Amino acid sequence: MQHCFVIDDSDIVRKYARLIFESLNFRVSDAETPAGVAERLSADAADILVVDWRVPGHNMTEVIASIRTLTLDRRPYIIYLATENDAGDIRRALRAGADDYMMKPFNREIIEMKLHEIRVAA
């Protein structure tokens, strides 16, 4: 079973993402902040990592870059979750190591399309 890890400060977004990914046969972990995520990913590697663009007190672009420096069992596919269509911010996330981005609000259909794109690209 594939593993999805969601980092988002919104409890609602984390629960909604969990509901969708679990319905798509993913095991889901989540965190409100990136604190301790490196250790969690080292102990339990994720196939997909969904990272919110804004978590108070954290530079999520730097978080993505630091995740990319970890030695993990497998390299997670990082989806940067944006709420504004700020091309510069998205570009910085991609340069830091995000593989793709997805806009909020999202739904099951959007996630299914994103997963299809990931599989086709692989």
C-alpha positions, 0 to 999 in steps of 0.5 A: 500500500502506498503512503501519502504524508500531508503537511498542512496547518489546517486540520480541515485540509489534512482531514479532507486529504486523508479522506481522499487518499484513503479512498484511493487505497493510500495509507496516510500520515499527516502533520500540522507543522514540519517539525519532526517530519524528517524523523518521521519520513526516515522511519516511515518513507512516503511515496507522496508528500503533500506540502502546504505553501504556508505554515506559520513560522516555517519557510516551506520552500526551505522545508522542501529543500531540507527534505531533499537532503535526507537519505530516505529508503525512497524519494517521495514525490513532493506536491506543493499545495498552493492557494494563490497562483503566484508563479514565482512562489511555485517556481521557488518550490520546484527549484527547492525540490518539489516535483509538482504543484496543485492548487487549493481547493482540490477534490478527489477528481483533481487528485486522481488526475494528479496521480495519473500524471505521476504514473504516466511520468514514471 
